Each structure stands twice: as structure tokens, then as C-alpha cells.
Amino acid sequence: MLKRFIAIAAFASLTALAPTAGHADPYKWCANYGGDMGGASNCGFTTWDQCMATVSGIGGSCDINQFYTGAEQPSPRVKRKRHTG
């Protein structure tokens, strides 16, 4: 009985420690800091405006997160007028 318990405990601990599939970053925008920040980045922004507000005054730029896997925003449709005639 003890051997069975040890085997089950070992299997459970190995299963819990096994690597799982990685999850991509859900945020679309990254702030890239330069200069004194040493090239650090922060990919925690859902909008470009959020990112730009963060880097304004301290320097840096905002770029699209290359690991973003969220839903793409649909491009705005241009309404066309129908010509009757």
C-alpha cells in the first residue's frame, strides 16, 4: 500500500511540475524606453494612447507587440453613397 501511495504522489508532483504551453501577451502595445532606462520595454498597454501617455516626458516610443494574439480590430468601413439615376 505504501509503494502505491509513493508512486501516486510522485506522479502527481511530476504532473504539477511539467511545463505547460506558453501564453502569448494579451496587450497590443509596447513602450520601448531608451537612454538611461537601458533599453527596457513594457508591453502592458491595450491602446496606443495609453502607451504614448506613459512615455511622454520620460522618452521612448510605442510599437506593436510582436507577440500579441488578441482579436484584431476591424478596419472602419467607408460608407458609399448609392447613385440613383
N, C-alpha and C positions, 0 to 999 in steps of 0.2 A: 504494500500500500504506500509506503514511504517513497519508494522508487517512482511510482506513478505520479505522486504529488510533486516530486522534484522535477520530473520530466514535463509536467504541465506548467509548472512555474517557470522553467527555463524557456519553454516555447512561448509563453505569454510575454516574458521580458524581451525575448528576441523580436517578437512581432511588434512590440511597442517601440523598440529602438530602430526598427528598419526604416530606411529613408523612404520618404513619400515623394510623389510628383510635386515639382515646384509650382508655385503660383506666380503668375505674372503681376506686375504692378498695375493696380486699377486706376492710377492717376495719369492723365493725359499730358500734363506739362511739367517740365523740369526747370528749376532755376539753377544756372551754372554760374558760380561765383569765381571771380578771378583775383589776381593780385595777392593781397595779404591772406586771403582765405585759403590759399594753396590749391586752388582748382577743385574745391568741393562742389557738390551738387545736391539738390533736394528735389526729388520727384514726388512731391506731395500736393500737387495743385490740380484742381479739376478744370479751371479756366485760365486762359491766357492773362486776363485782367488780374486775377489773384497772384499769379506768378510775377507779373510786372510790378504790382504794388509792393511785393516783398523785396525785389532787387532795386527798386528806386531808392536812391540815396546811399546805398551801400555798394553799388556796382554789380555788374553781372548781366546775364542775358537769359532769355527764356527760349527753350526749344521743346519740340515734341518728344515725348518719352518714347524711345525706340522699343520698349518692352510693353507698351500699352496694348491691352487686349479687349478693352471695353467696346461698347457699341459705337459705331461711327455715327456722327450727326448727319442727318440727310442734308444735302445741299438745298438751299432755298430754290423753289421753283419759280420761274418767271411766268407771270400770267400774261397770256397773249390775248389781245382783243380779236374777236371774230369780226371779220369784214362781211357785212351783208350787202348784197347788191346784185 
